[in-house]
Amino acid sequence: MMEAKGNAVQSGARPWKYLREVRSELRKVVWPTPRQTVSYTGFVVAFTALVGLIIAGLDALFNFGLHLFLR
C-alpha cells in the first residue's frame, strides 16, 4: 500500500480534503462553449461514419475475394 509523502493527514479528514481538491481542480477547467461542443460532436459523428464506411467497404471486398477463392 502506498503511503502519502509529507505531513500525515488524519484518516477522517482525507475524504473532505480530497473533495476540496477536486472542487479546486474543477474550477481550473476551461469548459467548451455550446457551439464548440456541437462542432466537436459533429466531427466525431462524421469521423465515426467515415471509419464505419471504410470498414464496411473492406469487409465487402474481403467477402467478395473469399467467395472468388472458394469457388
N, C-alpha and C positions, 0 to 999 in steps of 0.2 A: 504494500500500500504506500502511495506517495505521501510524503509529508510536506506541508507548506513551509516555504522559506520565510525567514523574518520572524516577526512577533507572533506568538501563539494567540489564536483567537478563541474565545470561549465557544464551545460547541453549540450553545443555544443561540448565539449571535450570528452564526455562519449563514443561515438562510436569509436573514434580513440584510446582511452585508451583501450577499450575492444579488438579491433583488434590487438593492440600491445601485449596485454597479451595473446591472443590466439596464435599469432605467437611465442611468447616466450615459451609457453607450448608445442607447436608442435615441437619445436627444442629439447625438452627433451624426446620425444617419441622414444623408441627403436623399429624401424620397423623390421618386419621379413624379412629374406632373401628370394629370389625367391624359393629356394629349400624348405625352411620351409613352405612357402605359398602353394606350390604344395602338400607337405606332409599333411598339415592341411586340405586342400581341399579334398584330397583323403580320409582322415579319416572321415570327415563329410559326404561325399557321401556314403561311406561304412556303416557307422553307421545308416544313414537315410534309406538305403536299408534294413538293418537288421531289424530295427524297423518296416518298411513297411511290410516286410515278416511276422513278428510276429503278427502284427495287421491283416493281410490278413488271416493268419492261424487261429487266434482266431475267426474272422468273419465266416470263413468256418465251424469251429467247432460249433459255436453257431447256425448257419444256419441249419446245419445237425441236431443238437439237437432239434431245434424248429420244423423242419419237422417231426421228430420222435414223438414229443409231440402232434402235431396237427393231426396225422393220426389216 
